Amino acid sequence: MARGFESKDVEYQQAEAERAKNLGPELSVDERNAQAKRRTIELALARATADLASARSPAHREMLQQAIATLEAQLNG
């Protein structure tokens, strides 16, 4: 019975090693923070774009267009 557990453990270790290879190199803290910030900006941009599609008030549309321009500038620069 113990042998079954050992083979499961070896199988798990092999699967974890394969998963680690597929993930690529480990990122530094700064790189992870930069990716998280970019993803946050991308999500905010998607939300503002969706809100713009349903906005009725000219002032609201203008505010959303300015927000979109600012978010796009942050992504590009």
RAWO-V793344 format. One line per field, one symbol per residue. ss: DSSP state (H for helix, E for strand, - for the rest). Layout:
BEGIN
ss = ???
END
This chain:
BEGIN
ss = -HHHHHHHHHHHHHHHHHHHHHH-----HHHHHHHHHHHHHHHHHHHHHHHHHH---HHHHHHHHHHHHHHHHHHH-
END
